[in-house]
Amino acid sequence: MSRIVMKFGGTSVADLERIRIVAARVKKEFDDGNQVAVFVSAMAGTTDQLVSWVEEISPLHDAREYDSVVSAGEQITAGLLALALQDLGVPARSWLGWQIPFRTNQVHGAARIEEIGTQDLLSRMENGVVCVMAGFQGISADNRVTTLGRGGTDTSAVALAAALNADRCDIYTDVDGVYTADPRIVPQARKLEKITYEEMLEMASLGAKVLQTRSVAMAMNHKVRVQVLSSFINEPGTMVVDEEEIVEKQVVSGIAYAKNEAQITIVGVKNKPGIASDVFSSLADGNINVDMIIQNETEDGNKTDVTFTVPDNDLEKARMILQSADDIEFDTILTDSNVVKISVIGVGMRSHAGVAATMFKTLADKGINIQVISTSEIKISVLIDAEYTELAVRALHTAYGLDAA
């Protein structure tokens, strides 16, 4: 007997027929003798509709009432799935976040989990009841409903799997696993049998939308084995596991790209101690995350150019902050939103030389200019013109031997 937490996203429960299909999947795990807890998202499109209603009726809305409204979608799905399971002869009941309870802080719309009550859930599961829970929600210390933010159902599922010491957390989505690259761009991309937490965290942060970064980080911290698999086909997915579980590590496991990048260059900044601190402190005060950074001094050393990237939806805000900063002297600001970040990722990079050289040569051979470079222990990222995205990803995928045979 295993203890399993299953999570189904919005597309998996988009209508009544798909909810019945999900019920059949849950029943199979139950019939195999496993203890099962299930998290569900709202039916596809429901949360967007609820958010739009809130914004339409009150543009400057109370965040507490926002959470009360947008959490309703998961409640509906949980009740419907419990009913579908009961019709299949499976003992099941639904739970809302406050009934478990999922205790969170009071940051409405982006709450963080502080404690999970598992005693009642464990008792029910041990007595053969499937617990169907509304994801994405909890309750604060002042007894108000809270929501965990986008992707919160993944986080709910992983957090409960950790609290229950579950054998596995299965995340069912509209894709059948984690691939070496986006199959829509690289037809030769391969599905990975296993990937490390660190690699998955990098991929998630770099544009791969299979899992949310927050849920991956939680899985890594609590050593929760996570499986990503499809709701629509009966095939094994990709296991996200500790590095020790992967016997033979590939040098590069995948190629990721992120289109939501924008480049800013501050030209002719007065070259003095503390200027970098002034620039990036101003942006930090505006809650703007800065990623790739490069600095070039002029020939006489009196001025420098500072180039960095920000999320493209923060580009205009960042430019305005810099232009209004009294303590930053510069000649002009150049911006470019027509860029993309391409990354090669792999834990095997720690022990292999030449990964960067291969990347740079491959791009050069294709006539692709690199604008900015950043690295970590298991990742190399470059910024290039967006028009070369598909060419770069395909070329690198081939160069690192990732193409399917």
Secondary structure, DSSP 4 states (H G I P E B T S, - for coil): --EEEEEE-GGGGSSHHHHHHHHHHHHHHHHTT-EEEEEE-PPTTHHHHHHHHHHHH-TT--HHHHHHHHTHHHHHHHHHHHHHHHHTT--EEEE-GGGTTEEE-S-TTS--EEEE--HHHHHHHHTT-EEEEE-SEEE-TTS-EEE--TTHHHHHHHHHHHHTT-SEEEEEESSSS-BSS-TTT-TT--B-SEEEHHHHHHHHHTT--SS-HHHHHHHHHHT--EEEEESSS-S--EEEE-GGG-SS--S--EEEEEEEEEEEEEEEEE--TTHHHHHHHHHHHTT-----EEEEE-TTSSEEEEEEEEEGGGHHHHHHHHHH-TT---SEEEEEEEEEEEEEE-GGGGG-S-HHHHHHHHHHHTTPPP-EEEEETTEEEEEEEGGGHHHHHHHHHHHTT-S--
